[in-house]
Structures are given as C-alpha cells and as structure tokens.
Amino acid sequence: MIVWGRTEGDDPLVGYFLVPADSPGIRIEETWNHAGMRASGSHDVILNDVAIPLDHAVDLRRPEEWNEDSSLQIAWMVGLLGNLYDAVAHQGRDWFAEFARSRVPTNLGAPLSSLYRYQELLGRIDALLLNNRILLQDLIRRTEEGAPPPASEAQLLKYLITGNAIDAVALAVEATGNPGLTRNNPLERHYRDVLCSRAHAPQNDAVLTHAGRIGFSQ
C-alpha cells in the first residue's frame, strides 16, 4: 500500500511510504457505504505501530517542495480518472441502446429505437463520448511524449470529461424513466457511479477557480 505520511522531528518530511499489506498492526474497517462506486471497496485502513524498512520511504520531501511543478503527475491522474468515469458512461450508453432496441411498447408496435427521439438521444450520447475519446487520446499522447499539459489545463480536462460522462448517463436515465431508475437494471448503478466523479478531487469549484485565477493573471 502507498501511504501518505510525515516524519517526526524539527524538520519533518512528508511523502509516500510503501507498506506491505500483510504487515502486523494493519486492520481494515469496512466503512465504505457510498451511494456509488461501492465496488471500489474504499474502506478505512488503520495502521497501529506498523514497522517498515527504511528503504520503504519511497518519496519524502519538505512540504514546500511538493508545490513544485506537478503537471506530469496530474496529467496521469486525470487520464486515469477520465478513463474510469468515461468507461462507466459507455456501460450506461450500451445498456440504453439495448433497452431501446428490445423495448416494444404495445401502443407503438415497434422498438423504441425506431423513434426519432431515441435516435437523436443516442446520437447526443455518442457525441459526448466521442468528445471524451478525443480529449483523452490527446492527453495521453502528449503525456507519453513528455509534454503534459499544464496542471490547470489537465484539471479542466477532468472537469470536461467527467461532465460529459455524467451528461451522457443522465440522458439515458431521463429517456428510460422508471426502468432506468429501478435497481433491477444496471443503469441506475451506472448513474450513481458516474456522479461520484463530482466528489473526486479536484472538485469542480476548485478546478474552475484555479483556472480563472490563472486566466486573470495572464
């Protein structure tokens, strides 16, 4: 496990410690009971007098040194989170498409997919997800080439990508109504999961405020 911590003393260092998960003194309290992303099992890990070798302090720095350029780390973090929530949206999209193809209301006598409204909605969803694919591919390409975007720009990408993912699943929920919200179908879980992106740091207000502050300073 990678644990963020600090050393003792008059000049403490902060950073990452590598802690073997089977070390004596570790216990897990199953506190994770969120509305969404329940499968992540993000419970609390309690460490009580856990001993690790000195070389397991993998990246320790003075606190002010963590304020240095972090564009590479943030770019990879945004790529990870963006792909995660985009994948949730794709699952919601695929369920909606299959629902519309297979649902044949009695008064219609044809699948919902034959209706202009559903065709237009799926087109809107696919447009949002296409936008995400282009943004993510560009982000990963630039980062792999050693030229990640500035941290503020990468954070705006997180805002855009997760917003598109939320909007895509919300459109599917709105179009399907009660079937989309019942726990018998997976769409309501996809909706709960994708909404968790709003709570995943950096949150939208911090992203936009930071970008606006930089914009006014230029």
Sequence and secondary structure as in RCSB ss.txt:
>XXXX:A:sequence
MIVWGRTEGDDPLVGYFLVPADSPGIRIEETWNHAGMRASGSHDVILNDVAIPLDHAVDLRRPEEWNEDSSLQIA
WMVGLLGNLYDAVAHQGRDWFAEFARSRVPTNLGAPLSSLYRYQELLGRIDALLLNNRILLQDLIRRTEEGAPPP
ASEAQLLKYLITGNAIDAVALAVEATGNPGLTRNNPLERHYRDVLCSRAHAPQNDAVLTHAGRIGFSQ
>XXXX:A:secstr
 EEEEE  SSS  EEEEE  TT TTEEEE     SS GGG   EEEESS    GGGEEEEE GGGGGS  HHHHH
HHHHHHHHHHHHHHHHHHHHHHHHHHH   TTT S GGGSHHHHHHHHHHHHHHHHHHHHHHHHHHHHHTT    
HHHHHHHHHHHHHHHHHHHHHHHHHH HHHHSTTSTHHHHHHHHHGGGTSSS HHHHHHHHHHHHHH 
